[in-house]
Structure formats: C-alpha cells, structure tokens
Amino acid sequence: MFVPPSFDLKKRKTSGSVSAIVKAFNMVARDQLHAQIARMFYSGGLPFHLAMNQYYASSYTFAANNALSGYLPPSLLQPIGDTWKEKGVSIVSDRWSESQRRPLINFMVVTEGKHMFLKAIDCLGETKDKYFIANFLEEVINEVGHDNAVQVITDNAPNCKVAGQLVEAQFPSIFWTSRVLHTLNLTSKNICATKNVETNQVAYEECSCISDVAGDVMVIKNFIINHSTRLVIFNEFNSLKLLSIAETQFASVIVMLKRFKLLRQGLQAIVISDKWTCYQQDDVEKARFVKEKVLDDIWWDFIEYILSFTSPMYDMLRECDTDKPCLTTALIPF
C-alpha cells in the first residue's frame, strides 16, 4: 500500500489514540501497583482469599480518591514496640518441629502479656550447641536493643542453660530464666516414668508403682482402640473418648489417668456385659488382664492416689499454661 511521505503509520500507532488511553488511565502505574500487591502476597505468604475481603479493596479505593502524599501504612506491631523502652521485654526461645519434621527455633518478644513473633530459624543440619543458640539470642537482643531486654527465656536443656550463661556474661543487665512449664513437665515425667537406674534408685523405689499403673493403662487403652469391634463396644458404653496423648504433651501420663478415672464406670460395664462375654477374643490372655484390672478396686485406688499425689504439680502446669497475668506466669510466655 502506498503511504504518502507525510503519513507515518508507525508514529500514528504509537502516538495516537492508544497512547492517549494508556495515559488517561495511567496503565503503567496500575501495572506497577498490581506487581507490588502480588509481591506482597507472595513474599508474605498471605492467603489469596484476602483479596476478597471488602476492607482490602476499600482501603485501596480510599487511598486512590484522597491526596495522601507521602503516606506510609501503619505498622501493626509498632504500638507494642513503643512500650519496650518503658516496660522492658523478655526474649523467649522455643524449639519445635514443624509438619515436615524440620527442627525450628522460634524467637518471640513479650512485654506485659503482649507477644510479638520475631522470627523462626531453620536448624536442619545444624549442630544446636551452646554457641549456636547464644549467637541467635545475641542477634535478637541487638535487634530489640539490649537496653530494652530484661531476660532471655529458654527451656532448661544443658545447651540452652549454658547459652543463657554466655548471654549473661556478654550482657550483665540481662539474665537467663528457664521455662517453668518445661521444668514442671520434666519433673512430672521423672515421677510418672521413673527408670530403674543407679543414679535414680531412690526415686524409682518411691515412684515405680506410678510407672506400673501408667503401663497398665496404656495396655488397656491400646487393647481397645486397636480393634474395631472392641472400640465399637467401648463407644456403646461411654460418651467420652479414650485419649491418645503425645509424649510431648505436658503431664501426658497424668492427663491419661484423669481421663481413665472418668471412664471407670463405663469400662467396668463393658467387661461384665454380655457383648464382651460373647465376643470371641483374639487375645484371651490380654482380655483377661484387662478385665481383672478394670474390676480391681485396689488398682483404681492407686490411680486415685497418683492423681492426688501429683495434683499440685498438675494444677501449677494448668495455671502456668495460660496468657493470664499472674505472678507464676511473669516468666512464662505460653
């Protein structure tokens, strides 16, 4: 097609109506804003359904319709940070494993019952010795300001204890405190699962009956829940369920015994019922053991004794495992 010399088709496409539309609607800036919003979602791990929240859209609409030159969005955690210098903070370190079994160490800052999560360290492949932990505690202390930090709180594992001592040596105004919950939980485990070793012979002689009774309870629980027919019979006589307590659960043995005490009448009704008698047991010896224990009043008296013996410690665990402000939780963030 013949194009007159004064008519530049390429120039017309770039400088005509298309560029005017782009300029009118500020499409370049819109694209940049979309990219920034997307990056916020991706880098922060935000759920995409947040974009459906009415306040998400209305906040951007309000900003677009008002001349807010130099405006910066507020920091939601800044009000907590503003109180650090006046109130002082406790730095809390907690070790755990996430869903993929990767070992993590969390760091939090606590002041007057207000918690702020700082970061989590992936410790996969790392040697979590005293220097490894102390270095990260030092980083967090410098991040919040050593003048603001009052104490660091960790569990009382040997490496954490020595790491706390290293922190105290470097920052004389900061002291190390072990988690009361962790200490009480270890105490309950030592009492309820005492091992027959030379270094713990006295405790074993005094508390071995607790381990025996707890072992009996585990046998009974597993005998019922590991067979569908027995579990059906159990559910017919009990409104409560048998608990599967993780070993990491605070006072797990005590929790299990407390549940068994509530199930006493139902368990006894099961083993004397016609359904239990008529059921062809695949393990006769174990079934006889279960029936004898459940109908043994002395065995139930032992459970009652264990619960009364450990009650003060269990009550303290329950009291500490809260966010309520009280004297015992002053050093406890959880």
N, C-alpha and C positions, 0 to 999 in steps of 0.2 A: 504494500500500500504506500502511495506517495504521501510524504509528510512535508508540508511547507517548512521552509527554513525557520520561520518564526515560531513554529509549533514543536515544542519538546515534550514528547509523550511521557518520558521518564520523569521529567521535572514535574509534570502535571500530576502524576500518581503520588509523588512524594510530598508535594506542597499543596495539593488540592483539598478536597472535602475530607479525605481520610485523616490527614494530619490535624485538620480542624476538629474533628470528632475526638481524636485522641487528646488533643489539647484541652478541649472543653470539659471532658470528663476526667482529665488527669489520670489516664490509664496507666502510665508508667509508675506513678506514685502508688496507685492502687495495687499494682502487681508487687511492688516492693513491700507494701504493707501486708499483703497476703503471705509473702515469703517469710516475713518476720513473725507473723502469727503462727504459721506452720512450724517454724523453727522453735518457737516457744513450746508448742505441743510435743514435738519430737524430743527436744533436749531435756524437757522437764518430765517426760513420761506421763503426760496428762491424758486422761481418757478422752476419746474423741467425742463422746456424748456431751461433754462440757459445752461444745459449740451449740447444742440445742437449748442450753439454759437461757431463759429470757433476759437475765441480767448481763450475760456475756454480750449479747447483741446490743442491748440498750446502752451499755457503758461506752461502746464504740460510737454509737449514734450521738450520744450526748457530747462526746469529745469532738466529733466532726462538726456539730452545729454550734459550738461555742469557741470563741477565740481564747484558747488557753496556751498562749505562747510560753515555752519553757517549762510546761507542766511535766512533772515526774510522778509516776504512780507510787502510792504509799507502800512502804514495807510493812507487811502484816505482823512481822515479829519485832519491829523496831520499838514499840512500847515496852516490850519485855526487856530488850537490850538497854533501854534508857534507865532501868532500875538497877542495873548491875553495880554501878559505882556506889550507889547509896545503900543497897541491901546486901551486896556480896553474893557470890554464886558458889554452888557445888558442881564440880565436874564429875559426871558419872560415866563409868565404862562398864559395858556389859557384853559378854561373849555368848554367841549362839550360832546355830547352823540354820541356814535358810532352806527353802524347799528342795533345792538342788544339792543339798548337803555341803555347801561351801561354808567354811568357817569364817565368821564375820565378827568384828568388834565394833560396837556402837559407841558413840560419844554423845552425851547429852549435857545440857546445862540446866540447872534447877535453881530457882530462887523463889522463896515464899510459895512453894507448891506449884509454880508455873514452870512447865517443862519446855525446853527448846531443843529439838534434834539438830545436831551439828553435821555429823557425817558417819558413814559406815566404812570400815576398812576391810577389804577382801584379803584374808590371810592365807589363801590357798598356796601351799608350797613354802610358806614362811616358817621359820623357827620362832615360835612365840615365847622367847625368853624374856628376862627382866629388861634387857636393853631395848628390845623391840617395842615392848609396851611403854617403857619410860619415854622413849623418843616421841611416840604419838601423844602421850599425855603432855609432854612439853610443848608440842605443836599447838594443842588445844589451849593450853594455858596462855601461850603467847597470842593466840587468836582472840581470846576473850579479855586479855590483859591480866598480867599476874597480880596487879593491884586489886583487881575485882574478884579474884579467885580466893576462896577461903579454904577449900578442901577438895581432894580428889577421892572418889568412892569407887572401889573395885570389889570383886569377890576376894576371899582370903586364901586363894591358891598361892603356893610359895612364890611363883614368879611374879604374881601381882603384888604380893606383900613387899618383896624386895624392890620392885619398880616404884612402889609408893615411897620407900625409904630413899631411893635415888632422887625422887621429886622433892622430898623434904630437904635433902641436902643442898639441892640447887636453889630451891625457893623456901627460905626459912619461915616465911609468913604463911605457907600453905602446908597443911598436914594431911596425912593419908588416913582413911577410915575404911574398914571392911564393911560389906553389906550385912546388916543384921539378919535379913531374910536368909541369905546364903548360909550364914553361920548357924542359925537355928535349924535350917534344913539338914545340914551336915550332922548336927547333933542328933536330930531325930533318926537319921539313917544309922548312926552309930549305935543308938539304943535299940532300934527295931530290927537291925540286921547285923548283930554283933558276930564277928568272926572269932573262931577259937584259935587265937594265935598267942604266943608267949607275951607279946607286948601289951595285949589287951585281955589277959586272963581274968582279972577281977571283974571287968565289965561283962565278960562272957558268962561268968558264973552267976552274976546278978540278973542278966537280961536275956539269956539264951532261950528262956521259955517264951519270950516275945517272938523271937525268930521262929520257934517251932509252931506257935499258933498261927503266925502270918503264913508260914509254909502250908499249913493245913487249909487255910482259907483259899490260897492260890490253887491248891489241888481241887477243892470243891468247885471253885469258880470255873476252872478250865474244864472240869468233867462235864459241867452243864452246858457251857457255851460252845464247846467243840463238837456237839452232836445236835443235829436239828430237832430230833424227836424229844430229847431231854429239854432242849430250850423251849419247845412248844409247851411241854408240861409245866415248866417253870413259869412261863408267861401267863398260864391259866390261873395260877395261884398267887401271883404277885403283880401289883400295879407298878412297883419300882423296878428298874433295870439293874443288872449287875454292871459294875463299873470296870472299865479297862483303864487302869491308871498307869500313865507313863512313869518311868523311873525318875525322870527329871521333875515330875510334879512335886511341889512342896508337900512334905509329910505324906507321901503316897501310901505307905502302909497304914497310917492312922486313918486316912480317908477311906480306904478299903474296909477297914474294920468297922468304922462308923456305919457304912452302908450295910454291912453284914448284920449288924445289930438290928437295924430297921427291918431286915428281911427274915428275922428269926422265925416268926410265926408262919410265914409263907413257906420257908424251907422245911420246917417240921411237918407242915400239912402235906407237902409233896411226898416225902419219903414214907408216910403212913397211908397214902392214898392208894386206891385200887389201881389207878393208872400206873403208878410206879411199880406196884407189885406185879401187875400183868405184863409190864414191858420186859421183853427179853433182852437183858443187858448183854452187851458185847464185852464188858469187862466186869465180871462178877465181883472180883476182889475189891476193885476200886469203888464199885457201887456199895458194897458192904461197908467200906471205910467211910464213905460219905454219910450213909445212914447212921452209923454209930456216932460220928462226930456231931451231926446235926441234932441228935436226940440226947446228947451228953450235957447235962446241966453244968457239970464242973467245967467242961470246955467253954461254955458260954460265960461262966463266971470269970474265967481267965481273960476273955475278951473284954468283959466289963472292967476288970482290974486294969488291963493295959490302957483302956481309954481314960480311966480316971487318973492313972499314973502319968500319962502324957498330956492330960488336958491343959495344964498351964502353958506348956510349950506350944501346943496346937493353937490355943487361944491367942497367944502372942503372935504367932505366924499370921493368923487371920487378921489381927489388929494392925500388924505392920503392912500387910499386903493390901494397901489402900492409898488413896490420894488425900484422905482426910488429914488436916493439920493437927498434929498432936506431938507430945514430947518424944515418943518412941519412933516416930517417923521423920524426925528432924534430919536424920542422916539417911533416910530411905527414900529413893525416888519412885519406887514402884508400888 
